[in-house]
Structures are given as structure tokens and as C-alpha cells.
Amino acid sequence: MPSHIKLMLSLACLATAACGYIFMVYLGQQGPSYAVAFLGVFATVAMWIFPEVVKKDLKMRPPGS
């Protein structure tokens, strides 16, 4: 995935997590607010660390494999 797309997805993920955190704090839910913040950061870091899965073309296989 191109870096500029990852960057936009990262910003969207962090903005969504921030909104979720603020909403949970507004509701008075302290524990779930920390979970929302952690999962948002974790998802963003994981997107940058782990590579995306790329399928190999099956047509390139030799016959009989």
C-alpha cells in the first residue's frame, strides 16, 4: 500500500479513536475510554509494522505443481 494512503488511513484511525475516547469520557466511562485510545494507537502502529498480504500469480506455476 502506498505511504500516502497509509498516512491518510492512519490519520482517520487516530481521529476516530480520539472521538471515541472523548465520547467515552463524556459518558463517564473511564476504563473503556482507555481501551478505545489504546486500540486506536495499536491499529495504527500495526498497519505500519505488518506488511500487507500479496497474492502470487498462480498462472506462473509450472504444470503439475
Steps between C-alpha positions, in 0.01 A plus 500: 500500500642841411622711789267793428199269530636350823548851634140598423369177655718556806365851549143377457557216747655731759225762454233233546673367811528853641130562441416167663721584797336841545154344473581236762639765737184705442293197603714452809648167390864523601608138436348466152640840403854370561419188297377708207812716508732198523328309220509803269873545551560125477313472170695790353838361607407151376409639158853642464688201648335203332515478121188441297443157352584476131366206301735343251373440150398135468548504122877509543511151655646220294253229391448218747574705813 
